[in-house]
Amino acid sequence: PTTNPFSAPHKVGIFVSYRRADSAGYAERLVDKLKSAFGDQVFFDVDSIRPGANFHDVINETLAKCGAVVLLIGKRWLERNESSPSFGDSQDVITQEVQSTLDLKIPILPVLVDGASMPGEAVLPERFQGISSLNAMELRHMSFDRDADAVSEHLANVLGGAKATAIEKTLLKLYGPFLGSSFAGIYAGIVLFGAMGA
């Protein structure tokens, strides 16, 4: 069977991973921005997990549908108190999220929050040391909107740009303004054009 060149990417979900004690405020603002562009494709645990649902099962099921993971790293991302497991501990939720992401080979976009530095290999558990070599973006208080827009644009490229054919890109350029700024809306339009031409 012939593959439809207009079909949308299979995995277009975006998973936002963050520590509440480290970057919850920034995560909420970033998610609001991303949802304006990607709609319900953005997963954020506060409002995406139903009461009574198993957190770990939902996280793993959701990651399996995602095409990118935003990893928010603040100045306290590696710091934990005595009652909480540190990064690298199998009981740590962030560790579980990152491990599942690596197992599923989902692209990771590290986003450094308000002046945080990228953790070096020396401070990361061996199986996660590759994270230190990833190119990170910044999310700063003084330039939040501009930084968030840059993150959104990069995610659009990761989820769609890399898989878009030359024809798809032309359609996006020509008809994007009529379909709105929503990533989901634009790709729905591409699928519609593909169906019409099938």
Phi, psi and omega per residue, in radians:
P1 nan 2.547 -3.131
T2 -1.462 2.339 3.116
T3 -1.353 2.318 3.116
N4 -1.271 2.020 -3.086
P5 -1.196 -0.181 -3.096
F6 -1.698 -0.040 -3.072
S7 -1.158 2.508 -3.121
A8 -1.279 2.726 3.096
P9 -0.979 2.496 -3.092
H10 -1.138 -0.747 -3.103
K11 -1.963 1.843 -3.104
V12 -2.095 0.192 3.119
G13 -1.309 2.675 3.089
I14 -2.148 2.153 -3.140
F15 -1.829 2.191 3.138
V16 -1.828 1.993 -3.131
S17 -1.822 2.291 -3.098
Y18 -2.770 2.810 3.016
R19 -1.734 2.283 -3.123
R20 -1.035 -0.737 -3.087
A21 -1.309 -0.168 -3.024
D22 -1.886 -0.755 -2.994
S23 -2.634 0.528 -3.079
A24 -1.036 -0.774 -3.120
G25 -1.068 -0.769 3.118
Y26 -1.172 -0.655 -3.138
A27 -1.086 -0.770 -3.134
E28 -1.090 -0.767 -3.134
R29 -1.175 -0.706 3.136
L30 -1.142 -0.740 -3.141
V31 -1.073 -0.710 3.090
D32 -1.017 -0.741 3.125
K33 -1.134 -0.798 -3.097
L34 -1.150 -0.650 -3.135
K35 -1.160 -0.491 3.100
S36 -1.182 -0.401 3.137
A37 -1.781 -0.642 -3.018
F38 -1.955 -0.097 3.100
G39 1.124 -2.413 -3.055
D40 -1.309 0.061 3.115
Q41 -1.332 -0.131 -3.114
V42 -1.619 2.203 -3.137
F43 -1.815 2.173 -3.119
F44 -2.420 2.082 -2.887
D45 -1.059 -0.487 -3.086
V46 -1.080 -0.757 -3.076
D47 -2.012 0.136 -3.113
S48 -1.862 -0.241 -3.111
I49 -1.843 2.130 -3.128
R50 -1.212 2.572 3.064
P51 -0.987 2.333 3.138
G52 1.588 -0.214 3.140
A53 -1.312 2.617 3.099
N54 -1.317 2.010 -3.036
F55 -0.969 -0.859 -3.046
H56 -1.191 -0.658 3.104
D57 -1.133 -0.749 -3.134
V58 -1.119 -0.749 3.133
I59 -1.020 -0.852 -3.102
N60 -1.161 -0.709 3.121
E61 -1.132 -0.673 -3.125
T62 -1.232 -0.750 3.119
L63 -1.016 -0.618 -3.122
A64 -1.127 -0.322 3.140
K65 -1.735 -0.039 -3.012
C66 -1.654 2.601 3.085
G67 -1.867 -0.060 3.121
A68 -2.819 2.599 3.080
V69 -2.181 2.199 3.046
V70 -1.643 2.093 -3.110
L71 -1.867 1.759 -3.138
L72 -1.371 2.174 -3.108
I73 -2.133 1.952 3.089
G74 -1.763 -3.057 -3.093
K75 -1.194 -0.312 -3.120
R76 -1.970 0.352 -3.065
W77 -1.064 -0.651 -3.137
L78 -1.589 -0.256 -3.075
E79 -1.459 2.304 3.070
R80 -2.381 2.641 3.110
N81 -1.492 3.128 -3.032
E82 -1.109 -0.459 -3.088
S83 -1.562 -0.069 -3.092
S84 -2.132 2.492 3.123
P85 -1.226 2.619 -3.141
S86 -1.564 2.954 3.110
F87 -1.096 2.294 -3.066
G88 1.880 -0.378 3.083
D89 -1.335 2.359 -3.085
S90 -1.113 -0.315 3.129
Q91 -1.538 -0.141 -3.125
D92 -1.391 2.215 -3.079
V93 -1.073 -0.753 -3.134
I94 -1.104 -0.688 3.088
T95 -1.050 -0.749 3.127
Q96 -1.108 -0.729 3.135
E97 -1.109 -0.795 -3.110
V98 -1.177 -0.713 3.138
Q99 -1.088 -0.779 3.113
S100 -1.097 -0.686 3.118
T101 -1.071 -0.771 3.119
L102 -1.167 -0.710 3.136
D103 -1.076 -0.658 -3.120
L104 -1.501 -0.048 3.131
K105 1.003 0.741 3.100
I106 -1.538 2.356 3.102
P107 -1.024 2.359 3.128
I108 -1.903 2.291 3.039
L109 -1.981 1.783 3.070
P110 -1.252 2.339 3.095
V111 -2.172 2.018 -3.088
L112 -1.482 2.168 -3.023
V113 -1.618 2.105 2.978
D114 0.798 0.970 3.031
G115 1.612 0.054 3.111
A116 -1.176 2.697 3.113
S117 -1.829 2.668 3.098
M118 -1.208 2.226 3.118
P119 -1.051 2.360 3.114
G120 -1.459 2.911 -3.140
E121 -0.969 -0.645 -3.028
A122 -1.103 -0.451 -3.079
V123 -1.793 0.013 -3.135
L124 -1.847 2.537 3.028
P125 -0.997 2.614 -3.008
E126 -0.934 -0.747 -3.061
R127 -1.245 -0.185 3.140
F128 -1.978 0.146 -3.037
Q129 -1.159 -0.388 3.121
G130 -1.112 -0.385 3.135
I131 -1.058 -0.594 -3.067
S132 -1.121 -0.357 -3.109
S133 -1.647 -0.012 3.129
L134 -1.338 2.479 3.096
N135 -1.301 2.160 -3.057
A136 -1.809 2.751 3.015
M137 -1.931 2.931 -3.108
E138 -1.997 2.624 3.063
L139 -2.349 1.824 -3.020
R140 -2.009 2.611 -3.110
H141 -1.066 -0.764 -3.050
M142 -1.261 -0.357 -3.124
S143 -2.327 0.681 -3.004
F144 -1.014 -0.883 -3.078
D145 -1.051 -0.781 -3.141
R146 -1.134 -0.740 3.138
D147 -1.160 -0.733 -3.138
A148 -1.138 -0.651 3.091
D149 -1.120 -0.658 3.121
A150 -1.146 -0.708 3.097
V151 -1.096 -0.792 -3.140
S152 -1.061 -0.754 3.134
E153 -1.114 -0.727 3.127
H154 -1.108 -0.741 3.135
L155 -1.113 -0.668 3.098
A156 -1.064 -0.677 3.103
N157 -1.180 -0.726 -3.138
V158 -1.124 -0.793 -3.051
L159 -1.381 -0.577 -3.051
G160 -2.150 -0.728 -3.027
G161 -1.057 -0.703 -3.081
A162 -1.205 -0.434 -3.096
K163 -1.803 -0.142 -3.069
A164 -1.278 2.402 3.064
T165 -1.432 2.981 3.116
A166 -1.045 -0.655 3.126
I167 -1.140 -0.754 3.131
E168 -1.041 -0.772 -3.111
K169 -1.115 -0.643 3.100
T170 -1.141 -0.733 3.123
L171 -1.126 -0.680 3.110
L172 -1.074 -0.710 -3.117
K173 -1.187 -0.727 -3.061
L174 -1.353 -0.726 -2.993
Y175 -1.914 -0.131 3.128
G176 -0.893 -0.801 -3.136
P177 -1.038 -0.510 -3.122
F178 -1.462 -0.315 -3.105
L179 -1.706 -0.092 -3.138
G180 1.575 3.112 -3.060
S181 -1.552 -0.142 -3.097
S182 -1.191 2.251 3.099
F183 -1.032 -0.790 -3.130
A184 -1.093 -0.703 3.139
G185 -1.145 -0.739 3.141
I186 -1.097 -0.773 -3.132
Y187 -1.252 -0.514 3.026
A188 -1.095 -0.673 3.098
G189 -1.130 -0.695 3.119
I190 -1.093 -0.769 3.119
V191 -1.076 -0.700 3.120
L192 -1.089 -0.817 3.112
F193 -1.068 -0.661 3.122
G194 -1.126 -0.725 -3.137
A195 -1.134 -0.683 -3.123
M196 -1.158 -0.551 -3.069
G197 -1.645 -0.034 -3.086
A198 -1.278 nan nan
